[in-house]
């Protein structure tokens, strides 16, 4: 009898009209929200491919159905200042992408797996720095960098970030590392491994998801940072970043066509989108696991 029951096809549960209506309404709302969010992006791309002769006619689509990519070619030519801005920004972002996860994980490892007097108090002091507004330390940092001779250089853009990586990143790393069993650490110590060897051989491979999460966020933060370059770099500096260069070259006082400004924005958006789609799984996993650790 049991075999006969197993062979009988299972009847699928029929959805009620109310359930189908609610599901359809949810999808309609989500699609509408997505269209609203993507609409400025669509306008930006559409204007970026308008010819120079039509870009000032308040048009979205070319009346002659012309797709003009001359603005992109001009921006990406080897002698263009935009390429220099792009290289400077990529240099800063790559340093932060690698450096911040490394130094923040090292600090988190000390706060999580190494016992020392005053550890919890020191960690509370680190977390308290999250409450300090950035504008409060702007003038003191500017004075320090002037004395160091760091104005019109890239040092203010990445050197401070390599001293700990920021309280938020240390906190995320610490929450993730709390889930690593202490028995593994103790077993490695019994085998003669020191703390630095344990960190590089054990902790880093286990913390790849959260390190990628911190690295990608650091990359995106440096990529779109405007205030830091604007504070420490002049217009004549050879280290002008992408956000600052777009402001100077294609801002309100620029005489260049709008299609060039829109093209610059589209190109600036592409690396961020690619980085997110490549590391999307690791980003979600890093956030989920860091929030589940006891």
N, C-alpha and C positions, 0 to 999 in steps of 0.2 A: 504493500500500500504506500509505503514511504517513497519507493522508487517511482510509482505512478504519479504521486504528487509532485515529485521533482521534475518529471518530464512534462507536466502541464505548463503551458505558457503563462507567464505572470502578466496580469492585467496592469497596464500603466494607469497611474492615478490621473484622473481627468481634472484639468485645471478649471476652476470656476471662471465665469466671465469677469467677476470683480478682480480676481488675481491677475488675469491677463490685462485688464484695463490699467491697474496700478503699475504693472511692469512696463507697459507701453508708455504710460505717462512719465515714469522715471527716465526711460531712454530718451524721450522727447526733450525733457528738461536738460539732460546731460548734453544732448546734441546742440541745443540752443546755447548753453553755456560755452561749449567748445567753439561754436561759430563766433560768438562774441569775443572770445579770447584770441582766436586766430584772425579775426578781421583786420586788425592793424598790421599784422604780418603780411596778409594778402595785399593790402594797399601798398606796403613798403616794397614788396617784390614787383608789383605791377608798375609802380612809378620808376623803379630802378632800370626797367628795360624800355622806357620811353625814349625816343630820339630827342636830341637837344632842341630841335625846332618845335617840339610839341609839349615839352615838359612844363612850360609856363602857361599853358592854356587851360589849366585846372581840369585836366583829363586823368582818367584812371587807365583807360585802354586807348591804344593808338587808333585813330580813325583810319589810317592806312594799313592797319594790321601788321605793323613793323615791330619786330623784336630786336631791340638795339642792345648789344652787349659791349659797346665801346667804352662805357663807363667802367665796367669790370676789367677790361683789358688795360685801361689807363691806370687803374688802381694797382693792379698786380704786375705792372711792368717793373723790371729790375731797377730802374732809375727812379722809381716813385718813392716819395717820402712815406707813403702808406706801408710799403714793404718794410721799411726801417722801423716804423712804429710797431708793426706786427712782430718783427724779430725781437724787439726789446720786450714786448709784453710776453711773448712765448718764453723768453729766457727767465723772466721773473716767475711766471707761472710754473715752469718746470722745476725750478729750485724749490718753490713752496710745495709743489706736489710730492716731491721726494723728501724734503727736509722736515716739514711740519709733522707728518705722521711718524717719522723716526724719532724726533726729539720729544714729541708729546707721549709716545708710547714708552720711551725711556723714563720719563718723569712718572707716568702712571704705574710702571713696573715698580719703581721705588716706593710709591705710596701704597701699593697693593701687596707686594710679595716680600718686601724687606722690612724687618722690624727695627725701628730705632725710636729713641725717646723724642716725644713731641711730634710724632708723625701726623696724628689726626689734627693737631693744632695748626701745623704748617699747611696741611691740605685745606683747612678752613680758611686760612689766610689767602691761599691761592684762589679759592672759589670766590672770596670777597672781592677780588679784582674785577669780577664780572659786573659788579655794581658801579664801577667807575666809568663815567661817560668819557668817550674818546676826546671830546673837545677840551676836557680838563687838562689832559696831558699834552695837548697839541703844542702850546707855547714852550713848555719845558723841553720837549723833545726837539723842537726846532732850534732852540738855543744850544742844545747838546750837539746836534748835527752840524751847526755852523762852526762850532769849535773843533769838531772832528774834520771839517773840510768836506763834508758829504753832500753839500748842496750840488745840484745838477749831476748827481750820480745815482746809480741804482741801489746803493747800499740801504737807504732808508726804506726801500720797498720790500726787502726780504731779510735783512739782518735781524731786526727785532723779532720777527716771526720765528727765527731759529733758536731763540732762547725760551724754550719750554713749549712753544706752539700754541699758547693761549689756554686759559682756564677751561673753556668749554670743551676743547679737544682733549685735554687731560682728563676731564671728568668722564667723557664718553669712553676713552680708553680704559680708565679705571673700572668703570661699570662692566665693561666687556671682560677684563682680565679677572675680575672676581669670580667668574664662572670656571676658570682654569683650576683644576684640583691642586691643592697644595701638596698632595702625595707625590705628584709628578716632580714638583720642585725639590722636595726632600729626597726623593730617589736619585735625582741627578746630583744633588750635593753629596750623597753617600758615594757616588761613583767618582767623586773628585772634581766635578764641574763647579767653577766659580759663578758668581752672579751674572757677570757679563757674558759668559759662554751660554748660560741658561737663557738669557734674554735673546741672544741672536740665534741660537739653535732650536729653542723650544717656543718661546713666547711669540716671536715674529711670525713663524709659520701658522700658529694658531689664531693670530689676530689679523689675518689678511683681510677679512671682510670689513672690519671697522677701520683698518688703516686705509683701505681704498675709499671708504666713505669720507674719512677726514681729508684724504688727499684730493679727491674730486671737489669737495666743498672748498678747499683751500685754493685750488686751481680756478674755480669759478669766481671766488671772491677777489682774487688778484686780477683776473681777466677783466672784470667790470669795475675795478677800483678807479675812482676819479679823484677823490679828495687828496689822497696821499701824493700822487704825482703832481697834482695842481699846487700843492703846498711846497714841495721840495724841488720841482723842476721848472726852469724857465722855458719860454717858447724857443729860445735859440739853442737849448741843450740838445746834444746828439742822442740823449737817452729818453726822449719823449715817448710815452706809452701810447697805446692804441686809443684808449678813451680820451686822453688829453689831446692827442693829435686830431681826432675827429672833431673835438670841440673847437680847436684852433682853425682847422682847415675848412670845416663844413658847418660851422655854427651860424648864429643869426647874422653876423657881420660878414659872412663869406659871400663872395661874388660868383661862386661856382654854382652850376646847375643842381637842381634838386635830385636828379637821377644819380649824380655822383655821391651825394650824401646818403641816399637810400641804398646804393650799392655798397658803400662803406659799412652801413649797418647790417646788411645781409651777410656780408663776409665775416663780420665780427660775431655774428650769431652762430655760424656754422660749426666752429670747433666746440662750442658749448653743447650744441645739440648732439653732435657725434659722441662727445665724451659721455653724455648722459645715457644715450642708447647703448653704448658699449658696456658701461659699468652699471646699468640699471639693476640687474639682479643683485650685484654686490652691495649697491646702495640700500636697497630694501632689506637685504639680509643683515647688513651692518646695523641699521636702525632697530630692526626687530630683535636681534640678539642682544644688543646693548641694553634694551629696555627690559629684557627677560632675566638678566643675570641677578642672582640674589646677593 
